[in-house]
């Protein structure tokens, strides 16, 4: 019986071709996932570093703002204390005693009842501050000599109930500081992203506050580029950093989150 010739060589060639295609396909998938894993880690590192840089700028500017606010409050209470002393002096100044009346004709003039009593000593600045309700720790900063140093002593003013540095007030000041230093925060974040070979892409942004907390959040990324297959994609990550203080409370429930774009 006649049997057709088998082309085993051709079959082997096709099998080899399909095997190579499969290997290349699997290799491409493995390369993609491996590269994605590496770039995702890089993206998270970039974002974490950028968030820390942003919150450090915000912390520095907020501390300066709190120092300035404490200094203004101290100047205000000193003015109030001096007015209190002036009012006290006016209210306790003794009037000039009237002259003794002349005697009747032929009789000597009546002798005065005696020397007028000396007015009491005026209160000191320390007395006035205590009267107003300022704590002894704050009084020690300004009496008898004004020695207030903002970078060291402002917390004594912030913690003194007289000055009413409430959590809401502190939060308002933090929010204003964030808005006022947005350009500096943005520049610091962009610098970190560039130095770490990251990208802001079209989604890069900073926002504050987060979830009604004094927390700064940030989105940035890194570029995944596979030139051999013509693949180019930005991998994004998110990070956050808090600005809570152990020295005084901060409340952010009244503030609307505001965004600083990075692109």
C-alpha positions in Angstrom: 0.0 0.0 0.0 1.2 3.5 -0.8 1.9 5.7 2.2 2.6 9.5 2.0 5.9 10.7 3.1 5.9 12.5 6.5 7.6 15.8 6.8 9.0 15.4 10.4 11.5 18.2 9.8 8.7 20.7 9.1 6.7 19.6 12.2 9.8 20.0 14.4 10.3 23.5 13.0 6.7 24.6 13.7 6.9 23.1 17.2 10.1 24.9 17.9 8.6 28.2 16.6 5.6 27.9 18.8 7.8 27.0 21.8 10.0 30.1 21.2 6.9 32.3 20.8 5.5 30.9 24.1 8.8 31.4 25.9 9.0 35.0 24.6 5.4 35.6 25.7 6.0 34.2 29.2 9.3 36.1 29.4 7.5 39.3 28.5 4.9 38.8 31.1 7.5 38.0 33.7 9.5 41.0 32.7 6.4 43.2 33.0 5.5 42.0 36.4 9.0 42.0 37.7 9.6 45.6 36.3 6.2 46.7 37.7 7.2 45.4 41.2 10.5 47.2 41.1 9.0 50.4 39.9 6.1 50.2 42.3 8.6 50.0 45.2 10.5 52.9 43.7 7.3 54.9 43.4 6.4 54.2 47.1 9.9 55.3 48.2 9.7 58.5 46.1 6.3 59.3 47.6 7.3 58.5 51.2 10.4 60.8 50.9 8.3 63.6 49.2 5.7 63.4 52.0 8.3 63.7 54.7 9.9 66.6 53.0 6.5 68.4 52.6 5.5 67.9 56.2 8.9 69.0 57.4 8.5 72.3 55.6 5.0 72.7 57.1 6.2 71.9 60.6 9.0 74.4 60.4 6.7 77.2 59.2 4.0 76.3 61.7 6.4 76.5 64.6 7.5 79.9 63.4 3.9 81.0 63.1 3.2 79.7 66.7 6.2 81.5 68.0 5.1 84.8 66.3 1.6 84.4 67.6 2.8 83.8 71.2 5.1 86.8 70.9 2.1 89.0 69.8 0.0 87.7 72.6 2.7 88.5 75.1 3.1 92.0 73.8 -0.7 92.4 74.0 -0.9 91.3 77.6 2.0 93.6 78.6 0.1 96.6 77.1 -3.0 95.5 79.0 -1.0 95.2 82.2 0.5 98.7 81.8 -3.0 100.1 81.2 -4.2 98.4 84.3 -1.3 100.0 86.3 -2.2 103.5 84.8 -5.8 103.0 85.8 -4.8 102.0 89.3 -2.6 105.0 89.7 -5.3 107.4 88.5 -7.9 105.8 90.8 -5.6 105.9 93.9 -4.0 109.3 93.4 -4.7 111.4 96.5 -6.4 114.8 96.1 -4.8 118.0 97.5 -6.1 118.5 101.0 -8.0 121.8 101.4 -6.3 124.8 103.1 -7.1 125.2 106.8 -9.8 128.0 107.3 -8.7 131.2 108.9 -9.6 131.8 112.6 -12.0 134.3 113.9 -10.8 137.8 114.4 -8.4 138.0 117.3 -8.1 134.2 117.4 -5.3 132.2 115.8 -6.0 130.2 112.7 -7.0 126.6 113.3 -4.1 124.2 113.1 -4.3 121.5 110.4 -5.5 118.0 111.4 -2.1 116.6 110.5 -0.1 115.6 107.5 -2.0 113.9 104.6 -1.4 110.2 104.4 1.1 109.1 101.7 -0.5 107.3 98.7 0.2 103.5 98.5 3.0 102.4 96.2 1.8 101.6 92.7 1.6 98.0 91.7 4.5 96.4 89.8 4.2 94.8 86.4 4.2 91.4 88.1 1.3 92.5 90.3 -0.7 93.6 87.2 0.0 90.4 85.3 -1.1 88.3 88.3 -4.2 90.4 88.6 -5.0 89.7 85.0 -4.6 85.9 85.5 -1.3 85.2 83.7 0.6 82.2 85.0 3.8 82.6 87.0 5.8 80.7 84.3 4.9 83.4 81.8 5.5 86.2 84.3 9.0 84.9 84.8 9.7 85.5 81.1 9.0 89.2 81.3 9.5 90.4 84.9 11.7 92.0 86.1 13.4 91.9 82.7 11.9 90.9 79.3 13.7 87.7 78.4 11.2 86.1 76.1 12.9 83.9 73.4 10.4 82.7 70.9 12.3 79.5 69.9 12.5 78.3 73.5 9.8 80.0 75.6 6.7 80.3 73.3 5.3 77.0 74.6 4.8 78.5 78.0 2.6 81.1 76.5 0.7 78.6 74.3 0.1 76.4 77.4 -1.1 79.2 79.6 -5.0 79.1 79.7 -5.1 82.9 79.9 -4.0 83.2 76.2 -6.6 80.7 75.0 -4.6 78.7 72.5 -7.4 76.3 71.9 -7.3 73.2 69.6 -9.5 75.1 67.0 -7.3 78.2 67.1 -4.2 76.1 66.7 -5.8 74.2 63.8 -6.8 77.5 62.1 -3.2 78.8 62.3 -1.9 75.5 60.9 -4.3 75.7 58.0 -3.3 79.3 57.2 0.3 78.2 57.4 -0.2 75.5 54.9 -1.9 77.9 52.5 0.8 80.5 53.0 3.7 78.1 52.5 2.2 76.2 49.6 4.8 77.4 47.1 7.7 76.3 49.4 6.1 72.9 50.1 5.6 72.4 46.4 9.2 73.2 45.6 10.5 70.9 48.3 8.4 68.0 47.0 9.4 68.5 43.4 13.0 68.6 44.3 12.7 65.2 46.2 10.9 63.7 43.3 13.5 64.8 40.8 16.4 63.7 42.9 14.9 60.2 43.3 14.1 59.8 39.6 10.4 59.9 40.3 7.5 61.7 38.5 4.5 63.8 39.4 2.8 62.8 36.2 -0.8 64.0 35.7 -2.0 62.8 39.1 0.7 64.2 41.4 -0.7 66.4 44.1 -0.5 67.3 47.8 -3.6 67.9 50.0 -4.2 69.0 53.5 -5.9 68.2 55.9 -6.8 64.5 55.5 -9.9 63.0 57.2 -10.3 66.0 59.5 -6.8 65.3 60.9 -3.6 67.4 60.8 -2.2 65.0 58.2 -0.7 65.9 54.9 -1.2 63.4 52.0 0.7 63.1 48.7 0.4 61.3 45.4 3.5 60.8 43.2 5.1 58.0 41.2 7.8 56.5 39.0 7.9 55.8 35.3 7.8 52.2 34.1 9.4 52.1 30.6 10.1 49.0 28.6 11.7 50.3 25.5 12.0 46.9 23.7 8.3 46.5 23.6 7.4 50.2 23.5 5.7 50.2 26.9 5.6 53.4 29.0 3.5 53.9 32.1 3.5 55.9 35.3 3.1 53.9 38.5 1.6 56.0 41.3 1.7 55.7 45.1 0.2 57.5 48.0 1.8 58.5 51.3 0.9 60.6 54.3 2.6 62.3 57.2 1.1 63.8 60.3 1.9 67.0 62.1 0.4 66.2 65.5 2.0 68.0 68.5 2.7 66.5 71.9 2.8 70.0 73.4 -0.6 71.4 72.4 -3.8 70.1 70.7 -4.7 70.7 67.1 -8.2 70.4 65.6 -8.9 70.4 61.9 -12.6 69.7 61.7 -13.5 73.2 60.4 -11.1 73.2 57.4 -11.8 72.2 53.8 -9.0 70.1 52.3 -7.0 72.2 49.8 -4.8 70.7 47.1 -1.4 71.8 45.8 -0.8 70.4 42.3 2.6 69.0 41.3 2.3 68.8 37.6 
